[in-house]
Amino acid sequence: MIGTHQLRLAMGKRTLVDKLDWQVGDGECWSVIGRNGAGKSTLLRTLAGLRQPEAGYVSIDRRALGEWPLQELALKRAFLAQARNDAFSYSVIETVLSARHPYHDNRYWENSDDHQAAIAALAAMEVDHLAARDVRTLSGGERQRVAIAAMLAQDTPLLLLDEPANALDLAHQVSVMSLLSKLCREQRKTVVMVGHDLTLAHSVSSHALLLMGDGRWLAGPVAEVMQPAVLSEYLDHPIEIVRHGERTIFIPGESPMSDINERHRDRMERKKAIIDAKIAAADKNIGVLIVNTGNGKGKSSSGFGMAMRAMGHGMKVGVVQFIKGAMSTGEEQFLRRFPEECSFHAMGEGYTWETQNRERDIEKAQQAWEQARAFLRDPSYGMVVLDELNIALKYRYLDVHEVIADLLDRPEMQHAVVTGRAAPQELIDVADTVTEMTVVKHAFKAGIAAQPGTEW
């Protein structure tokens, strides 16, 4: 019915599923099991054709998914999403009838067969009495049963369901899962569903696919795959089985402290391997251009912290402060104690709203840039800090292209740190590291005056 061929799924740089060769036959009922974020929903959306895999492909009836015309595909598979948003006030019956659209060909309106299928599906989900209700007035469980009814009305041989038991009460969880199992047994429909209730999954499924979330996977009959030791590994928690008559009940076991410590060590080993590989791949040693911007506090503080760090490594540091200069700051008073290690130049005359003289501000900014250019051309300086340069660029006191040209032409091993709000995009594009400080809370907004040592 449906299969995957060397399928690879990823989210960002993280591989979720790798080299998945998996075949699902007619009449089989599969449960996809794994931790949060393991790739279950991503896999289901890929099977439905709603996202492209990073590698490999999906086939239905030995035909690649991309080769199916959309109308034919809608007659072959139905998809139940994990969540939905009802923007319009459709009635329940209208919502279910919309699932009959693939059968209309050139017809626009539904016929009696469509209505009969819709009513039968609603009755199967025990929501036929809600047929005239606005879907936006339903409870979460009622809306879920209407969504499943729409799938039934679509009447496809393949059903893909992302957490079908979501929001359902206990009785309806059992009845829905039992219905899906019955459709597989009696009508040879194929079901692939995501779920977290291991006991329910085991009771109705013929097969299970376990996803580890790091590329690894395991597929097979439930009797082979849904074993306590296997599930414990894939779910990262001890799982125990209790037999009650013919029923198999899965319960979470208690984690001894030794198990918790062992799992932590295993996770840290895997994390270390990833980090070590990234460190090994970063084999270039050159000076970096760092930009600190944003409306939050810490741009200059970070810059001067890096200056002191560089001095600790024996580097000579040059500092040019744009805009600032009308008052002596803590960083200036401290760094001037080390004239051999740090050359400090505060070359502004105050904030723009205080100076109120654009021509004078431009003159001072250009003088400051001449000093900055001297530092950027001197290989004896291991780091150059250009504090509040972004403000001078924002107000166009300096030509951004000339500034960037000088920054890129600095000595190979020299680091440059630029601070200030509203960094221009041109500077961000050429920088090696860019950090945007964001305001979460600020004392000034609570009426607390700027304090020496924290603000200046």
PyMOL commands that set and color helices and strands:
alter all, ss='L'
color gray80, all
select helices_A, chain A and resi 40-47+65-67+70-76+92-103+112-124+128-130+135-137+140-154+170-187+198-204+222-225+228-235+257-281+299-312+330-335+352-355+358-376+389-394+400-408+425-430+443-446
alter helices_A, ss='H'
color red, helices_A
select strands_A, chain A and resi 2-11+14-24+29-34+55-60+63-64+77-80+158-162+190-194+207-211+217-221+239-244+247-252+289-294+316-321+342-346+381-387+415-419+433-437
alter strands_A, ss='S'
color yellow, strands_A
deselect
rebuild
show_as cartoon
